[in-house]
Amino acid sequence: MGLLLWTVVVMAVDRTKFRTCQQASFCRRNRQHADGTPNNSQLLYQYKLLPESVHFHIPGHDNALQKEPDSVWTLMRRKLLGAAVSEYVAGPPPTLTGTLQNTAADAEFLQFSITTLVDGTARLRFTEVYGGSPALMTPRVTYDDLVLHQPHEWKVAREAVWWRSSDEALQSFLQRVKEHDSVENYMALQYKTQANTLVLLLQLEPFQLTLYRDDVPIVQLNGKDLMHFEVRRMRGENQPQEEVLPKDEEPKEKSQEKEIVGYWEDGLAIYADGTREEREEIKEEAVEEEDHRQLTEEQTLDPEGLWEETFSSHKDSKPFGPMSVGMDISFPGSKHLYGIPEHASSAVLKATRGEGSHYKEPYRLYNLDVFEYELDETMALYGAIPFMLSQSKTAGSVGVFWFNPSETFVDITSTDSSSTAHWISESGVIDLFLLPGPDPSSIYQQYAKLTGTTPLPPMFSLGYHQCRWNYKDEKDVYYVHEKFEELDYPYDVLWLDIEHTDGKRYFTWDKGLFPHPEEMQEKLASQGRRMVTIIDPHIKRDKKYYIHKEAESKGLYIKDKDGQKDFDGWCWPGSSSYLDFTAEHVRSWWADQFAYNRYVGSTPTLFTWNDMNEPSVFNGPEVSMSKDLKNLKGEEHREWHNLYGMLFHRATSEGLIRRNQPDEDIRPFVLSRSFFAGSQKYGAIWTGDNAAQWGHLEVAAPMLLSMNVAALTFVGADVGGFFGDPDPELFTRWMQAALGFWR
């Protein structure tokens, strides 16, 4: 019994290390927005579409604007915005552009654009109107170039038609779909695919947008009136004062009575006397109580955390203040929503709000190294893809891609007539793609146009991979290899974890344990086997280590919050810095390191495993990077956090291609733990550090299916579990059930 109790305690995640929605001010504010009480922040966001502002960009006519009268609004708009729309539109030319006004604010406007593509996909973007206030002089950061697949080749719909409120076509359509509101409150955009007629119906006030396929509503935006966009402003400009916490609520610093000499993957400190920091206990009321910060009648906005936020002992300076965006997206007639991996939960998304909800917390999308993760949870894990699929009898298949790489929460509600997802992101713009299907095959053709396809993997990678932490030396490798041969048990790849390196310096070998790496690889290859070594993104800060020395001299590292010094965090090697993979020249430099003359001891039969790329920082907030760190362009980490793992994966995959000699055409194989939309282009994904428990075997299938829904096809879970040792029955059943990437 004592051993059993010990096992249960050890395999529980330390929840004090990871934020809930209530502890993230932007999520808390906008969940309150959704509560529907008269005195909450919903009064801050009421949008209407200004009909005089709408421009229809005639397809096939060099993007000419349809003639519009020179109204007062038109003249003002031209003065504010000028002739160009490039700051507000991304990708191919727009089909329709216009302006929304927040009627709850005096002078708060959003610019929006709709781009319709020949395959039926519709892209909708909502941004601030730039200029005027010093806070709005530059556009918000977006990352089309890092995520979207060849947008210059997307083809816009050429048969689009704009229906104004006075057009008979719109009146006839409204009668067919039984919309009984005044026709003056609508306009619409009709376009066609080879198989379907699509109509985007825009309700002017309150602003709503519904996509119809052959007169059937399939997805609706802002039907619950939960759209919000926190427009940037200077500190003190039309903002409530920051709430000052009482002294007994101020964040407590870690005790400095003991000297800290390191950190472990669970984020807990290691002290000089050999002891370790103890986990903090979670007070039950902190988990159960959901209304301890509810707004009073006198308040219109929860002021805590607007300009500065602290979690545990970590402070987020938030120099640009509140910048969150959000919207409700409903699927009429649907009771089945899927996607938004990665979560250790069912494939079907379960309700997080409302009567009978399964969860209390929204699904969180924020790539994290969650040590010993638990099951049936909406907690964030290693990867995030903000893609959702609805399946219903009436609407068929419908997809939504919420293109935002900042921290995002998604609440799910369901009624007898529809299911709704309330998306809340910390920063960025509202940029979403509606994929009208009508069937799964069409959905994934549409999504592949946006984010790319999975290349054929090398044949060996489809086989059996043998891995553990850690094979000690070459003798150990040969023993394992020869034992497989002796037992005539097929295997294809043997893996080496971090201990094969020289002091956790990647691209090196421990010369005492692995003195002949090329000979070792060649021996395995002679019998049809390949080898994989681990390479993580943290670089040991050692002046004698050639990778660090060159990266530092070239200025390739992520910077501190002031943008001056290289960020210094803690991971397996100890003091480490992290390369800025958002920069093309940094990715190219990294790819060059895989050349055979750079990665000494590597051969054409050696491939790569990318781990810890969320990124994991043992002494950072939530075991990751502070959000106010800067990339080389000066953009905050909060803007691109969920991209980091994918971009590291991408650079590594490009390196394995680049190392090929003129007479070689060897396909790359790279396994990654972290991912985002588009990761399917760069290699395989696995579900991270699972456990040798029946529950983890059970959850493996729905976790992998959720990844499949988000277009990650080459995926797998560690067979038998990572933590602990499976008994013979569990291991046998896991071997029988293993699918996809098999390790």
N, C-alpha and C positions, 0 to 999 in steps of 0.2 A: 504493500500500500504506500509506503514511503517513497519508493521509486516511482510509482505511478503519479503521485502528487507532484514530485519534482519535475517529471516530464511535462505535466500540464502547465506548470508555472513557467518553465523555460520557453515553451512554445507559444507564449502570448506576447503580442506586440506591445511595446512600451508606448501607450497612447499619449503620454505627456510630451512626446517628441513631435507629434503631428497635429496640425490645426484642424479644428472643425469649422463649419460654416459660421457658428456663433463667434468664433475667435478670429475670423477674417472679416474685417469691417465692411468691405465691399459686398460680401455675400450676405452678411447680417442686414445691412441697409436695404438690399434689394429683395431679400426674402420678406422683410417688413413691407416693402412695396407691394408684394403679392398678397398680403393678408386681407386687404379689402376693407379695413376699418376706415371711417371717415377722417380720422386724425393722423393718418400715417403719410409716408413720403410719396404715396401715389398722387397726392395733390401736386407734386413737383413736376410730374411728367404727363402732359396731355397733348398729343400731337395731332396736327391737321395738315393735310397736303394743300398747298396754295395753288389753285388751278392756273392762275396767271403765270406761274413759274415753270410750268411743264413744257418741255421741248421734246418733240418727236423727231428723231434723227432718221431721215428717210433711208431705208436700206437700198444699196445699189446706186446711190447718187452722191458718191464721194463724201458721205457723212454730212451732207448739207442739212441745215436746220430748216424745219418747216416754218414758213413765214408766220410771225406772231405780231400782234399789234403792239405799238410802243406805249404800253400802259405805264403808270407810275411805278408799279412793281418791276416791270421789265427794265426800265431805265435804272432803277436802284440796283437791280441785280447785276446789270452790266457794269455798273460802277464798282460794285463790291467784288465781283468775280472776274470781270474781264471776259474776253472771248474764249479763253482756253478752259477746257474741262479736265486737263490731264491730272491736276491735283486731286480730283474727285473720282476719276474713273481709272480702273486698272484693266489691263488686257485689251481685247479687241474693242472697237468703237461701240459706244452705248446705243441702245435702241430708244431709250427714254431717259430724260433727266428732269429733275425738279427739286423743289425745296419744301421741307417740312418746317412748321413753326411749332415750338412748344408754347402752347397758349397759357401754361402755368407760369411762364417766365416772361419778363418784359421784352427782351431782345435776344432770344435763343433760337437759332435756326440750324437745321441740318440739311446738308446737300445729299441727294440720293441719285443713284443711277440704276438702270436695269439694262442688262445685256442679254439678249436671247440668242441661243446658238441653234444650228441646224438640227442637232440631235434632240432638241427639246429642253436642254438645260437652260436655266435662267439664273443669272448672277445678279444679286442685289447688294449694293454697297451704300452705307449711311456714314457720313463723315461730318465733322464740324465744318462750318463756313470759316475758312481761314482768312486771317487779316484782322485789323481792328485792334483787339486787345494784344498786348505783348505776348501773352501766353499762347496766342493762336497764329503767330507769324510763320510757324513751320508746320507742315502736315504731320499727322501721326505716323508712327513707324508701321510699315507693313512689309511682308516678306514673300511677295509673289515669286521673285527670282530664286528663292531658296526652296520653295515647296511645289509650285505648280509646274506641270509638265508641258513645255513648249506652247505657252499661251499664244504666241505669235502665229501658230498654225491653226488655232481654233477658227471655225467658220461661223459667221453670224447668220441668223435666220434672214432670208431675203424676201419673205412674203409677210412681213409684219404689218399690221394695220392698227392705227390708233383710233379708238372710238371715244368721241367726246360725249358729254351728257345730252347734247342735242341730236346725236346721230340715231337714226331708226334702228341700226344694227345693235346698238347698246340696249335700247328699249326692248327689242325683241329678245335679246339674250337674257335680260333681267326677268322677263316674263317666263322664259323657259326654265330658269333655275329657281324661280319663285322667290326672288328678292323683292320685298314689298316696300322698301324704303324709297324715298324720292329719288328719281333718276338724276336730279341735279347734284346729288351727293356721290356720284360715281363717274369714273372714266375707266377705260379698259384698253388692254393691248392684246390683240389676237395674233398668233403665229402658228405655223404648222410644221409637223414632221411628216415623214412619208406615211405614217400610219395614223396619226392623231391630230386633232385640232385642239390647240391649247389657248386658254384665255387667262390673262392676269387681270383680275378685277380689283381696282383700287377704290376703296371707300375713302372719301376726302376727310370727313370729320365724324367721329374720331378716326384717325388713320388706321386702316386695315388693308391687307392684301390677301386675296384668295386665288390659288391656282386651280383652274378647272381643266380636266381632260375629257373632251367630248361631253361637255356640259355636266360632268360629275366633279364636285369639289374634292380635291385630294390633299391639299395642305393649306393652312391659313396662318398668316402672320399677324400678331398683335390682336387677335380676337378677344383676348382677356385684358387688353389694355395694359400690359406689363412692360412695354417697350420703355427703355430708359437709356440715356446717353449723358454721362456726366461731362459736360463741356469744361475744358480746361480754363483756369483763371488764375490770376496771381493770388498769392496768399493774402487773406484779408479782404478780397474782392467778392462781396456778396456771399460770404460764407459765415456760418455760425462759429462761435469760438470753440476751440478744442476743449473737450472735457478734461479736467485735471483729476487724476485718480487720487483718492484719499491715500494717506501714507501707508495704511495697512494693505492697500491693493496694489502698491507700486511693485513692478517686477523685481524679483529677488535675484541678485547675482549669485553665481555659484561660490561656494565657500572657497576662500583662497588660503585656508589654513594649511593645506597640503599642496605640495608641488605637483603640477600636472606635467607628465612626461609624454603623454600620447592620448589617443582616443581609439575606440573600437567602432566597428561598423554600426553598432546600435546607438552611436552618438554619445556614449557615456565615457567619462574621463578615466584615464589610467594614471595612478599616482606613483610617485617615486618610491614609496615604501612597498609597492607591489599590490596594493589594494585597488579596488575599482569604485567609481561613483555608484551609489545606490539609486535605483529607480525611484522617482517621485510617485507618491500615491495620488490617485485621482479621487477627488471628493465626489461622491455619488451625485450630489446636486448639480455639480458642474456638467455632468453628462445628461442628467434627466431634465433639468430646468431649462425651458426654452424661451421663457418670456422675461428673464431678469433684466433685459435691456429694452423692453418694449417702450414705445414712445408714449409720452403723456399728452394730454390735450393741448398743452402749450407748445409742444415741439412739432416741427415739420420734418426734421432730419436728425437722425442719430449722429451726433457730432464726434463720437469717439473714433479715433483712428483715421481721420481725414487727411492729416498732414504729417503724421508720425505714428508709427505703430510698433509695439513691442510684443514679441512672443518668446516666452522663457527669458533668457538673458540677452536675446538678440533684438537689436533695434533696426527698424526699416525707416530710413530718413524721408522717403516719399517726397522728393523735391518738387514734383509736379502735382502733388495733391491727389484728390479723388479723380479717377479717370475711367471708371467702370462703364461697361455697356451691357445691355441685356435685352431679351425679347422672348415672348412666348410663341411657340410654334405648335399648332394643333393639327391633328390628323383625323378628319371626319370619318366616322364609321370604323375606326381602328381600335382594337384592344391589344394589339401586339406590336411592341416596339423593341428593336434590337440594336446592338452596336455599342458605341462609345467605350471601347476597351481602354484601360485594362482594370478589371475588378474581379475579385475572387467571389463571384456570385453567379446567379443563373443566367442563361443566355437571354431569356426574356427579361426586359427591364421592368422592375417592380415599382409600385407607387412609393413615393417618398413623402407625400403630403396628402391630406384629406382623410376622410373616414376609411378605416380599414387599411391604412398604408402599412406596407411591410417594413419600411425603414423610416428612421427619424431624420437622418442626414441625407442631403442630396448626393448624387454621384459626383465625385471629384475627379477632375482631369488635371493632374500636376505631377510630372514624372519625379518619383522619389524612390530611394533605396529603403524600403520598409522591411526592417529586420524581423523575421519570424512573423509574417503576415497571417492574419486570421481569415476565416472563411465566412461566407454570407455577409459581406460587408461592402459598403460603397466607398470605403477609403481609397485614396489614390494609390496606385502601384507604379511599376517601372516605366510604363508607356502610356500614351494618350493619343487617341484619334477621335476628333469631334465629328464623327460621321454616324448618322442614325438612319435606320431603315424601318419603315412601317409596312405591314402586310395586312390586308383586309379583303373581304369578299367584294365590297363595293368599289374600293379605290385601287385594288391590286397592289403593286409594289410602288413605293414612293421613298425617295432618299433625300436627306438634308445633310449638307456639309457645312458646318459652322467654322469658317476659316479664321481661327484665332489661336495663336500659340501661347497666349498668356494663361495664367491660372483660371480655371473655369469650373463652375459648379452647375449641375443640371438637376432640377427637380422634375419628377414625373408625377402627374396626376391622371386619373382615369375616371370616365363616366360611362354610362351605357351607350352613349352616342359618339364618344371620341376619346382620344388620348392626347395629352398635352405635355410638351417638354418646355420648361422655363430655363433658358440659358442665361448665365450670369458670368461675365468675364471681367477680370481686373482691369484690363487696358485694351489698347488696340481700337479697331473700328468694328462696326457691324458689317460683316462681309459673309454672305451665305450663298450657297448654290442650291437651287431646287432641282432635283433629278426626278422627272415625271414618269420614269419607267416606260411602259406599264407593267413590265414583268422583271424578274430578277436578272435575266440575261441583258435586258436593255439598261437596267440600273448600272450594272458593272461595266458595260461598254461606255456609258456616260461618265462614270466615275474614273475609269481608266484614262479617258481623254484629259481629265483634270490633274491626276496625280501619277499617271504612269502604270505600267504593267510589271509583272514579275518575270524576269529573264529565266531562261532554262538554267537550273543549277547544274553543277558538275555531277556526273553519274554517281561517283563515290559518296557524295553527301546525302544521297537518298538511303544509304545503308545504315549499319549499326555503328554508333560512336561510343567508344569506351573512355570514360572520364571520371576522375575523382580528385579531391583536394587532399593529398597531392602525391604523384609518383615521385619518389625521392631522388632517383639518379638514373643513369643509363642502365645500370644493372637491374634496377626495378622495372624499367621499361622492357628490357629484353625478357625478363621473367614473365611479365604479363603477356607479352606477345607470344612467347613460346608455349605458355600454358593454353592459350586459345588454339594454337596449332596442335598441341598434344590432344586436346579434347575435340578437335575438329569442329570447333564452334566458330561460325562465321562472324567476322567483324571487319570494318572498313577503315576506321580512323581511331588513332590513339591521341589523347589530349594531355597537354601539360599546363598546369595552373601556375600561379605567380612564383612559386618557389624555385622554378627552373632558372630564374634570372639571376644576375649578379646584383644582389642587394635590392631587388625590386626596381631595377632600372630596365625599362622595356627596351627591346631590340638587343638585349645582351643575354649571355649564358653564364651560369655559374661554372667556371672552368674546373673546379674541383669535383662537381657532381655530374656535369655534362661536358667533358673535355673534347668529345668528338661528335658534335651535333650533326654535321653533314653526313658522316659515315652512318650514324644512327638512322637518319631519315632515309638514306639510300638502302639500308638493309631492310627496313620496313617496306619501302617502295618495291623492292625486288620481289616481294611476296604479295604485291597488290594493295598494300596499305598506305594511308596518308597520315600526316601528323598535323595537329593544330596547337598553336601556342597562344597564350593570353596576352593581350596588349590593351591596357586601360588608358583613359585620358589624362590622369594625374601624372605629372612629371616631377620626379624627385629633384628637389632644389640642392644640387650638388655641383659645385664649380668644375669638378673633374669629370662629370658625366656629359658626354659630347652632345646628347640631345638637348639637355637643359642649357648648356653653354651656348649653343647656336640659337636656340629659341629665344633666350634672353637677349643676346646681342642683336638679333633681328627685330626685337620688339613684337613677338608673336603672342604674348600672353594676355589674358583677360586682366583688366585693371581694377583697382579699388574704386570706391564710390566717388572719389575725387578725380578719377581718370588719370592718375599720375603714376602710382606705384603698381608693380605686378601683384596681383592677388596671391596671397599665401594661405593655403588651407591645409587640412590634415587628411591624409588617406593612408593606404597601406605602406607607402615608403616613408611616412612621416611628413615633414614639411614639404608641400607640393604646390606647383603652379599648374594652371590649366590653359591650354591653347584656345584661341578664339576661332572656332570653326565656322563662325558666321562670315568670316572673311575668306574670299576665294584664294588669295595668295597664301594664307595659312593652310588651307586644305591642300593646296598644291604642294607646299613644302612638306606636309605630313605624308602625302602620297609618295614623295621622292624617297622617304626613309625606308621604303620596302624594297628598294633596288637591292639586288644580291650583293653588290659591293658596299652597300650601306648597312644592311641588316646581315652582318657577318655571321655565317653559320646557317643561313637559310638556303633552301633549295626550291625548285619548282613544285615539290610535293609537300611544302609546308604552307599551311593556311592559318586563319586568324580568328580569334575569339575576342570580341569587345564587351567588356563588363564594366560595371560601376559608372556608366556614362549618362546617368540621369541629369546632372552629374552628382556623384556621391562625394560629400565633404563631411568628414566625421565630426568636426567641431563647428559646423555651420547650422543655421536655422533649418529645422526639419531634416537634418543630415544632408543638406545641400548648400547651394550658394545663396548669399544674401541677394535680395532682389535689386538693391541699388548699386551693385557692381556694374562696370561698364565694359562693353566690347570696344574694339579699336575705333569704331565710329562714334563712340560716346553714347551708344544706346544702352539703356538699362537692361539688366538681366531679366527683369520681370517681363519684358516684351518678347523675349525669345527663349525663355526657359525650356519649353517643351520641344524646341527644335534641336537642342544641343546633342542629344543622343543620336538622332537621325543624321545630323551633319557629321558627327564623328564616324558613324557607320559608313556614310557616303565616302568620306575621304579615305578610309581604310580600304573599301572596295575598289576605289579608283587606283589606290596604290598597288593592289594585287594585279590589276590590269596593266598598269604602267610598267611593272617590273618585267613583263614578258619580253623575251628576246625576239629578234626579227623572225626566227624560225619557230616561235612558240605561239600558240593560241589557246592558252589555258584559262578556263573560266574561273572567276574568283569564287571563293567561299568565305563568307564572314558571318559569324553568329553575333547578334547583338541582344542585349537585355532591354535597352530603352528604345523607344520608337515614336514616330508621329506619322501623319498622313504622308504617303510617298515612300515610307521605309521599305515597301515591297520591292522597290527597284534595286536595293543594295544587298539583300541577302536574307538569311534566316533569323527568326526571333524565337526566344523561349520564355517561359513564364517565370523565370527567376528561381529564387531559393525556396522551393516548396519543402514539404516534410514527408517523412516515411510514415504516413498515416492514411487510413482508408478514406477519410474526408478529403484529403488532397487528391487522391485518385479520382474520387467522385467529381470534384470540381474541375479537374483538368479538362474534361470534354467541353463543358459550357464555356470555360475561359478561352479555349482554342476556337470554338465556334464563334464567339464574339469577335475574336481577331479576324476570322474568316469573313465575317460580315463586313468588317472594315478593310477588306481587300488584302489582308496579310494571309497568304496561303501556305507559305513554307514555315510552319510553326510547330512547336512541340513543348512538352513538359519533361523535366528530368524524371526518367523512369526509375521508380523505386524511391524517389524523394531525395532531397539534398541533405536536410537535417535528419539525423537519426539513421537507424538501420531497419529495413523492412524484414518482417518474418518471411519464411518461404512462401506462404500462401499469398500474402500481399504482393510480393515481388513477382510471383507467377502471374497473378491476375493483371498486374500493371504491364508486364511484358505482352500479354495477350491483347490488352486494350490500347497499347501505344500506337499512335498514328502520326503521320507527318514527319517532322524532324525527330529523330529517334536517338536519344543519348541516355 
